[in-house]
Amino acid sequence: MSVPGSQRAAQDHEDVSSAWARAAFSHRICTGISRRRLGDLISELAGPWQAQQESRLRERRGHARQRAAGAGPGHDLVFTDRVIATLVILRFQLPHAALALSCGVDRSTITRAVHEIRPLLAARGFAVPGHPGLRLRTLADVFAYAAAEGVTLRVDGTEVQVRRPQAHRPGRRAFISGKKKQNTKKATVITGPRGHTLWTGAFRPGRMHDQTALKTEGTGDLLQRFPQVKALVDAGYRGLARQFPDQVTAPPLKPGKNATPGDLASWQASRKAQSSQRIPVEHANAEHKQWRTLQRYTGRREYYDETHLAIAGLVSDRTARH
């Protein structure tokens, strides 16, 4: 049966629009990674995504597939485009409807793609310089790596403004940061001496202190298990430094009011030296926040942890190669 000219023209226009969208959005400016790295990432995620889809379909139908793989209707948005769309959302925090319009699909298709790809990105872990096949996923992995390689860790907390919880909800005040006076979520970032992101986690509401958030991850036990691991921290972790003085170094305490000029000068020099050694973790935090999503997060708070892990993992891929 022949296709009417108007329908053929509309189909050709849709194909051209889809090809244009893929070419434009796959650019490094939009995805945050080079096209070569994008190809590697798509190949890396293809297997887990396919397994995820098969598991979901089997659970829905209640039995194994009865038709050959590939039978049935195709996806409105193929796997490659789903990865690209998710990266663009993470990079610029575009409204899903705006991206759907450019790709020629429904908004729900973009939303579904993000919910499929983002968990896979978050589960990848963090790349390690000089070890292409190694990825760190837990805090214990980081301490084991630091002990084996003799790496001094840099630890710092960061917080991102999030949407305010609805009124009269339990725990609403827990998100109000004492420092920023805004509704935020906090995360702990650990890097190596050159600012390579080794781990991001300990996600907590903004009201919780940085040190408390890190301690709840079992940091004390890990410091005892790996006594050779050293860490540089800021003044917010001074309690941890007092507990493990041989392993954790915090900025020196400021001299009292009656201190001599010599004591003040010595304190300034010591504080500046410690800050200079710890500055790589500040640079790592700044690099994470080059992604618009981590400058001010406007999505649902329950997806923030996953989003932060996905972005930090992508940033670690780039920094590990330098």
Stockholm file with secondary structure:
# STOCKHOLM 1.0

chainA/1-322         MSVPGSQRAAQDHEDVSSAWARAAFSHRICTGISRRRLGDLISELAGPWQAQQESRLRERRGHARQRAAGAGPGHDLVFTDRVIATLVILRFQLPHAALALSCGVDRSTITRAVHEIRPLLAARGFAVPGHPGLRLRTLADVFAYAAAEGVTLRVDGTEVQVRRPQAHRPGRRAFISGKKKQNTKKATVITGPRGHTLWTGAFRPGRMHDQTALKTEGTGDLLQRFPQVKALVDAGYRGLARQFPDQVTAPPLKPGKNATPGDLASWQASRKAQSSQRIPVEHANAEHKQWRTLQRYTGRREYYDETHLAIAGLVSDRTARH
#=GR chainA/1-322 SS CCCCHHHHHHHHHHHHHHHHHHHHHTSHHHHSSCHHHHHHHHHHHHHHHHHHHHHHHHHHHSSCCCSCTTCSCCCSSCHHHHHHHHHHHHHHCCCHHHHHHHHTSCHHHHHHHHHHHHHHHHTTCEEETTEEEEEECSHHHHHHHHHHHTCCEEEEEEEEECCCCCTTCTTGGGGBCTTTSSBEEEEEEEECTTCCEEEEEEEEETTSCHHHHHHTTTHHHHHHHCTTCCEECCGGGHHHHHHSTTTEECCCCCCCTTCCHHHHHHHHHHHHHHHHHHHHHHHHHHHHTTSGGGTBCCSCGGGHHHHHHHHHHHHHHHHHTC
#=GC SS_cons         CCCCHHHHHHHHHHHHHHHHHHHHHTSHHHHSSCHHHHHHHHHHHHHHHHHHHHHHHHHHHSSCCCSCTTCSCCCSSCHHHHHHHHHHHHHHCCCHHHHHHHHTSCHHHHHHHHHHHHHHHHTTCEEETTEEEEEECSHHHHHHHHHHHTCCEEEEEEEEECCCCCTTCTTGGGGBCTTTSSBEEEEEEEECTTCCEEEEEEEEETTSCHHHHHHTTTHHHHHHHCTTCCEECCGGGHHHHHHSTTTEECCCCCCCTTCCHHHHHHHHHHHHHHHHHHHHHHHHHHHHTTSGGGTBCCSCGGGHHHHHHHHHHHHHHHHHTC
//
